[in-house]
Amino acid sequence: MSEFSTIPPVLSFTSTAAVLITAWLAAASDWKHWRIPNQLLAASMAAALMFSMFTPDNLTLRDCLLGGVTGLVILLPFYLMGGMGAGDVKLLGVLGMHMGWLATLHVALISALVGGVWAIALLFARSPYADWMSAMGEGMMYSRKRIPAPRMLKDSRATLPYGVVIAIGSTLVLIAIEMYPNR
């Protein structure tokens, strides 16, 4: 593989398993408790370093560290602006150590798309428009009277466990890498 390939490398079985286990354990914790345990991330980080140093069919130590830094650098500004928790930033950094820098960029992009769709759906579901649309649909079935459109609330904010979004994004990237390894 060339130094500046636009195709992420196919990961070894151990790295793929480590990514999936780490991502989905973090997602379960984030979903239930709204936090990602540091113990999980530290254990996965240690595994990534060991895989890179002692497994010949895995990423090199340089690629492992570059992937970790890439994951941290991508999400750090959002953490500093208060848009996400530190666990989410660390999770992408640790997954980057298993996947390398290019796959980490892909995970970040796919996760941003998934998170954006989820946030829009959540905002709509929590908005007065969701109730209005439901009432309008029911009202049209039973009467011809017009239902007034609601006013938007200033303080309506959506929050979502971004660890789940990262798990979905990393799983989709792994599937794509496995299905289309040479594209």
C-alpha positions as CSV (number, residue, x, y, z in Angstrom):
1,M,0.0,0.0,0.0
2,S,1.4,3.4,-0.9
3,E,2.1,6.0,1.8
4,F,-0.7,8.3,0.7
5,S,-3.4,5.9,-0.3
6,T,-7.0,7.0,-0.2
7,I,-8.1,3.5,0.7
8,P,-8.0,2.5,4.4
9,P,-6.1,-0.8,5.0
10,V,-8.1,-4.0,5.6
11,L,-7.7,-4.5,9.4
12,S,-6.7,-7.8,11.0
13,F,-9.3,-9.9,12.7
14,T,-7.9,-8.8,16.1
15,S,-8.1,-5.1,15.3
16,T,-11.6,-5.5,13.8
17,A,-12.8,-7.3,16.9
18,A,-11.2,-4.8,19.2
19,V,-12.9,-1.9,17.3
20,L,-16.3,-3.5,17.5
21,I,-16.0,-4.6,21.1
22,T,-14.7,-1.2,22.2
23,A,-17.2,0.8,20.2
24,W,-20.3,-1.1,21.2
25,L,-19.3,-1.4,24.9
26,A,-18.8,2.3,24.9
27,A,-22.0,2.9,23.1
28,A,-24.0,0.8,25.6
29,S,-22.4,2.7,28.5
30,D,-23.0,6.0,26.8
31,W,-26.6,5.1,26.1
32,K,-27.3,4.0,29.6
33,H,-25.2,6.2,31.8
34,W,-24.2,9.1,29.5
35,R,-20.5,8.4,30.0
36,I,-17.8,6.2,28.6
37,P,-15.6,4.5,31.2
38,N,-11.9,5.4,31.1
39,Q,-11.1,1.8,32.1
40,L,-12.6,0.5,28.8
41,L,-10.7,3.1,26.8
42,A,-7.4,2.5,28.6
43,A,-7.6,-1.3,28.1
44,S,-8.4,-0.9,24.4
45,M,-5.6,1.6,24.0
46,A,-3.2,-0.8,25.6
47,A,-4.4,-3.6,23.2
48,A,-4.0,-1.3,20.2
49,L,-0.4,-0.6,21.2
50,M,0.4,-4.2,21.8
51,F,-1.2,-5.3,18.5
52,S,0.8,-2.7,16.6
53,M,4.1,-3.8,18.2
54,F,3.7,-7.5,18.4
55,T,1.3,-8.6,15.6
56,P,2.9,-8.7,12.2
57,D,-0.3,-8.4,10.2
58,N,-1.5,-5.3,12.0
59,L,-0.9,-1.6,11.7
60,T,2.6,-0.3,12.6
61,L,3.2,1.6,15.8
62,R,3.5,4.8,13.8
63,D,0.1,4.2,12.1
64,C,-1.4,3.3,15.5
65,L,-0.2,6.6,17.1
66,L,-1.1,8.7,14.0
67,G,-4.7,7.2,14.1
68,G,-5.0,8.0,17.7
69,V,-3.9,11.6,17.3
70,T,-6.2,12.0,14.3
71,G,-9.2,10.9,16.3
72,L,-8.3,13.3,19.1
73,V,-7.6,16.3,16.9
74,I,-10.9,15.8,14.9
75,L,-13.2,16.0,18.0
76,L,-11.2,18.1,20.4
77,P,-12.6,21.4,19.1
78,F,-16.1,20.2,19.7
79,Y,-15.2,19.2,23.2
80,L,-13.6,22.6,23.9
81,M,-16.7,24.4,22.6
82,G,-18.9,22.3,24.9
83,G,-20.5,20.3,22.2
84,M,-19.6,16.9,23.4
85,G,-18.0,15.0,26.3
86,A,-14.4,14.0,26.7
87,G,-15.3,10.3,26.5
88,D,-16.5,10.8,22.9
89,V,-13.2,12.4,22.0
90,K,-11.1,9.7,23.7
91,L,-13.3,7.0,22.1
92,L,-12.5,8.2,18.6
93,G,-8.8,8.5,19.5
94,V,-8.7,4.9,20.8
95,L,-10.6,3.5,17.8
96,G,-8.2,5.5,15.6
97,M,-5.3,3.6,17.2
98,H,-6.8,0.4,16.0
99,M,-7.9,1.6,12.6
100,G,-5.2,4.1,11.4
101,W,-5.6,7.7,10.4
102,L,-7.5,7.3,7.2
103,A,-10.1,5.0,8.5
104,T,-10.5,7.3,11.5
105,L,-11.2,10.2,9.1
106,H,-13.9,8.0,7.5
107,V,-15.4,7.1,10.9
108,A,-15.5,10.8,11.8
109,L,-17.2,11.7,8.6
110,I,-19.8,8.9,8.7
111,S,-20.4,9.5,12.4
112,A,-21.0,13.2,11.7
113,L,-23.6,12.3,9.0
114,V,-25.3,9.7,11.3
115,G,-25.3,12.2,14.2
116,G,-26.6,15.0,12.0
117,V,-29.6,12.9,10.8
118,W,-30.2,11.7,14.4
119,A,-30.1,15.3,15.8
120,I,-32.5,16.6,13.1
121,A,-34.9,13.7,13.9
122,L,-34.6,14.4,17.6
123,L,-35.1,18.1,17.2
124,F,-38.2,17.5,15.1
125,A,-39.6,14.9,17.5
126,R,-39.1,17.2,20.5
127,S,-40.5,20.2,18.7
128,P,-44.0,21.5,18.7
129,Y,-44.2,20.6,15.0
130,A,-44.2,16.9,15.7
131,D,-47.3,17.3,17.8
132,W,-48.8,19.7,15.3
133,M,-48.2,17.2,12.4
134,S,-49.7,14.4,14.4
135,A,-52.7,16.5,15.4
136,M,-53.1,17.8,11.8
137,G,-53.1,14.3,10.5
138,E,-55.7,13.2,13.0
139,G,-57.7,16.4,12.5
140,M,-57.8,15.9,8.7
141,M,-59.3,12.5,9.2
142,Y,-62.1,13.7,11.4
143,S,-62.8,17.3,10.5
144,R,-62.1,20.1,8.1
145,K,-61.0,22.7,10.7
146,R,-57.5,24.3,10.4
147,I,-55.0,23.6,13.2
148,P,-52.6,26.6,13.7
149,A,-48.9,26.1,13.4
150,P,-47.0,26.1,16.6
151,R,-44.3,28.6,17.8
152,M,-40.8,27.3,18.2
153,L,-39.3,27.4,21.7
154,K,-36.0,29.2,22.1
155,D,-34.6,26.7,24.6
156,S,-35.3,23.5,22.6
157,R,-32.0,21.6,22.5
158,A,-31.3,18.1,21.4
159,T,-28.7,15.9,23.1
160,L,-27.6,12.5,22.0
161,P,-25.1,10.0,23.2
162,Y,-22.4,10.5,20.6
163,G,-20.6,7.3,21.6
164,V,-23.5,5.4,20.0
165,V,-23.1,7.5,16.9
166,I,-19.3,6.7,16.8
167,A,-20.1,3.0,17.2
168,I,-22.5,3.1,14.3
169,G,-20.0,5.1,12.2
170,S,-17.1,2.7,12.9
171,T,-19.2,-0.3,12.2
172,L,-20.3,1.1,8.8
173,V,-16.7,1.9,7.9
174,L,-15.5,-1.6,8.9
175,I,-18.2,-3.1,6.7
176,A,-17.2,-0.9,3.8
177,I,-13.5,-1.8,4.2
178,E,-14.4,-5.5,4.3
179,M,-16.8,-5.3,1.4
180,Y,-14.7,-3.1,-0.9
181,P,-11.0,-3.6,0.2
182,N,-9.4,-2.4,-3.1
183,R,-11.6,0.5,-4.1
